[in-house]
Amino acid sequence: MSWLNPVRCLLFATSLFAIASALAQPTRTLAAAIDYHPDTFETQLAQLKASGVVQVVVRLTELPTLANWQAMLDTLGKSELEWRFCLAGLPRTHGWVALPERYRLRGTEQGVYSLQIVGAEQTLLAVSPHDQPMLRTLMPLTLSDGRAVLALGDTAESVLLLYPRLADALPDLWEGWDRYRDALCALLLERKPSGKFRGWLVETGWDAQSAAAFPDTERFRAEWLGFLKLRYGELTELERAWDLSASLNRYEQAAMLIPLWHGERGLPYLVSPDGKQKPLEVEPRNSRFWDDYHAFLGERWRTLLKGLRQTLLSFTPDVEFQVVQPMPDPTDLPTPEALRDPLMPAGYSLPATLRSEWRPFLVIESARARCSLVVLEWIGDSVERASLMQDLAREMGIPLVVWRVKTDPSATLTHEVWQALQATDIGPSTPTFIPFPASLWGMTSLQKWRTGWWLPADPPGELQPLFWGFELFAFWRPVEVQALDKEGKSITVRQIELYLWTESGEREVILRRYDQTPLSASDLNGNSVSLVQRGDTVRLKVGSVPVRLRGFEVLPLCESVVSDWTQRVETLLKRGTPAGQDAQVLRFVFDGAIATYRRDRVQGFPLMRNAWLEIETAFQPYRMIEAENAIHHTFGTSRRDLAASGGATLWLHTPLKPTGEGYYARYTLNIRTEGVYNLYLACRVRPPKNGTPDSIEWQIFSSTEEKTPLAKGMVPLDTSKAVSSYADRFIWLPLGNTTLKAGDYLLQLRYLPAEGQNHFYAEWDMLLVAPPGIVPRGVIPPTY
């Protein structure tokens, strides 16, 4: 029997290995979610079980009655399914919304305005001159069914800013939360989930509007007051932090104030909605008001979530508790950083309306913080398309994937579909991310290479972009590597990791280095790249697959682009004299830069680049205009976006119907040579809800005083008409063409929403006015 001992040892070791492997890998779970409806709940469960679903998530959009609670638990127990509860009906409360980028109207000569704000019973109205932020009028308005008609006289040169008091403006973290928690505990005291109950999901989160809302309940004011007293021991400290123009007598005065500004829009004042305090002027850039408020909301939110988790797990120990946040609308203003992370296991719910944004969002968010689950809305997709999204979630290391199934007959989850999803499901893996600066997103795209996911980083952190012309793209980052010193001891050495790629094709790149450390190079598909090193130069081939070079201690210079610039300048100067520039002066400046470069390459390199760029710009036969640089517009604001040209876009996102001339932007346009010109607009477009896209109207005037356009046109915002795209979000849309003489013009673009719209969105990045044969190529200036 001595042979039994080795066998037992082998079996024991195998068991330990299996247990260790199971612990190392997160459990893969595929579930279906349904909303709880008492009348159809049992039928829905039976249908899901017949389809092969093993685990179901029951979404409680409101807490059931005690009788329904008992019946629901009985039904779940009989179903023999694994199940979770999703608390999807957490309370919300009224609040004053300070978002002037969204609630903003341009004044009209008639001064009569028809307002409609869904969910608003009251609003503050601030009137300011359009050319400077100054509070001329502040008055409360009462709305009936969200509507009001207002007569203000001549306000043609004014801007109207609205600060509505909206229903369900933000999560109720005060009285409403207590009532909800107590009602839930009452149900659990009567009967706790048991059997195959696997855990709790809690749907909660923030967006730009909810983070800019201010409740007016006594409980909120008391806790906001306590937060301010704790943060600022002296009232003078608060006054300095908020940069107040006048002193306060009591902390209670500060707790009553709301801002009239947000971001870079609005008026620099703090006011009390009840009008009992005089408006206090501030300097928004120096005021910490918004930082304090978001810190207060974030602290309160996380504290309540921790308390809810502790309470629920005391009733149902040994189950999971996870937070499900709504996917933020990528076309909206960003959610404040203080409100993005609940600091506990969390994931996202991805709605079908944002399906085109699922992939970039999930990859970028997974690189920022690990997601423990994802809820995908099922709308009757093909198995192939659904499997691709499910596989992506697994690639991002997400162990729990939930398909939310609605009662729509056209989106039924059949047995065949679910079996196919189960058959193709893979285990969660650990992704590798290779970030590049978001400012270079227009020169590449988010994609998966064999060595990892290539994705934008915003903020870029230590990633430093390099401007080496329009044909070669590069950035570098510092890295730490282990090396041996002269005595053979291991030391940490800081080196430079350089990334290079082209738009298309392959070219030779020559780098001049200033160190002699060993180098290695490979592309992001894992292929080794040959390096030819002679003296201080390194030669290599670079194509559209990014190449990663390692080993530099000092950032090298690119000599091949210097040669490109020199040849390009010679070619351009042979074309004659550029309009509005002296070719001899341009030549003199460039020759001076060359002379400096020959003496000192480090000092001369940026001089040569600047001189080449000036000549390139002088000869351009086209005009590229940043949309956010309009001389006048009625849009909401300039939205920061590092992926956009110039790092920003002209942005409109409002429920307010346009007044007067509508939503437009005006630009000066200088034409150097008479001829035919094509117009293009780089913009971001959302899929139309009713099948009819919005439109763009363009007009060209001979001067600002002229009322009759020289040329005009109108085109739908149809993505199928795009000539190119960039940064996985912007498209170049052709607007039309016209013949123009040399001279100065006024170009006006107007956003025309489709019929039946109740929310208006437009986002423009840049415009191109170019002769035939020149077409946009992403964010890079076109070739001519």
Secondary structure as UniProt FT lines:
FT   TURN            2..3
FT   HELIX           4..24
FT   STRAND          29..35
FT   TURN            38..40
FT   HELIX           41..50
FT   TURN            51..52
FT   STRAND          55..60
FT   HELIX           66..79
FT   STRAND          82..87
FT   STRAND          92..97
FT   TURN            100..102
FT   STRAND          104..106
FT   STRAND          112..116
FT   TURN            118..119
FT   STRAND          120..129
FT   TURN            130..131
FT   STRAND          137..142
FT   TURN            145..146
FT   STRAND          147..151
FT   TURN            156..157
FT   STRAND          158..171
FT   HELIX           175..190
FT   STRAND          197..203
FT   TURN            208..209
FT   HELIX           210..212
FT   STRAND          213..214
FT   HELIX           218..231
FT   HELIX           235..242
FT   HELIX           251..255
FT   STRAND          258..262
FT   TURN            263..264
FT   STRAND          265..271
FT   TURN            273..274
FT   STRAND          280..281
FT   TURN            284..286
FT   HELIX           289..315
FT   TURN            317..318
FT   STRAND          320..326
FT   TURN            330..331
FT   HELIX           337..339
FT   STRAND          346..350
FT   HELIX           352..357
FT   HELIX           358..368
FT   STRAND          373..377
FT   HELIX           383..395
FT   TURN            396..397
FT   STRAND          400..404
FT   HELIX           409..411
FT   HELIX           415..424
FT   STRAND          433..437
FT   HELIX           438..443
FT   STRAND          447..449
FT   TURN            450..451
FT   STRAND          452..457
FT   TURN            461..462
FT   STRAND          464..467
FT   STRAND          472..484
FT   TURN            486..487
FT   STRAND          490..502
FT   STRAND          507..512
FT   STRAND          520..523
FT   TURN            524..525
FT   STRAND          532..534
FT   TURN            535..536
FT   STRAND          537..542
FT   STRAND          547..552
FT   STRAND          557..558
FT   HELIX           559..573
FT   TURN            574..575
FT   TURN            579..580
FT   HELIX           583..599
FT   HELIX           601..619
FT   STRAND          623..626
FT   HELIX           627..629
FT   STRAND          632..633
FT   STRAND          637..640
FT   TURN            642..643
FT   HELIX           645..647
FT   STRAND          648..654
FT   TURN            660..661
FT   STRAND          663..671
FT   STRAND          675..684
FT   STRAND          695..701
FT   STRAND          711..716
FT   HELIX           719..721
FT   STRAND          724..726
FT   TURN            727..729
FT   STRAND          730..740
FT   STRAND          743..752
FT   TURN            755..756
FT   STRAND          760..770
FT   TURN            772..773
FT   TURN            778..779
//
